[in-house]
């Protein structure tokens, strides 16, 4: 267990995660404080969390991932923070490594976690994710979420970074409709990022980027070795890129319409 000298807050953001949030919360029960920020779930997620004796749940309207995670981070009362997605699980061995790290008086400000991706209950070993890593454990006083991205948010760290040995388990694929919905949502959010960075829609780039996404993950990054699972994941990931460009085109058209409407 973590000593009282250095306590740990586990943070999670949720929206309609019943069926996954239970295992996530159970896996962080070793933390001294568990805070969940819920985006007004409609599937019973909020009610489950509200009745959990170890969880403090707060509802906050979802704007984008960076804003929601920044809001959650402000709620933590401890300096050490473990930030998870609702479909991630901390294994027993990773719990031990986290506890030892927090209690070790380390000078490192933030730690990367490698992740084991799961297709339902089966491992995905390739498909472009074999080198995936994210900041999950860090000091609140030394880190903040960058406002440069609104999806696949970036953590700005003041100080040195380390990497933990044990992997975080990520149940990324529940079913086809759920995963496709996530990829399309990410694509639309990335379109907003691109629009505000004044990137322009291009049909040629849409076709090239979408094709490259599939080719890179399925062929170059060995997604075919994951079999049918790899094809499904790589295909849906490429659909997210296609959606980004389609949404960017819509945003540009709306912007042009507004411009002409306000012209004298």
Buried (B, 14 or more C-beta within 10 A) or exposed (E): EBEEEBBBBBBBBBBBBBBBBBBBBEBBEBBBBBBBBBBEBEEEBBEBBEEBEEBBBEBBEBEBBBBBBBBBBEBBEBBBBBBBBBBBBBBEEBBEBBBEBBBEEBEBBBBBBBBBBBBEEEEBBBBBBBEBBBBBBBBBEBBBBEEEBBBEBEBEBEEEBEEBEBBBBBBBBBEEEEBBEBBBBBBBBBBBBBBEEEBEBEEEBBEEBBEEBBBBBBEEBBBBEBEEBBBBBBBBBBBBBBBBBBBBBBBBEEEEEEEEEEEE
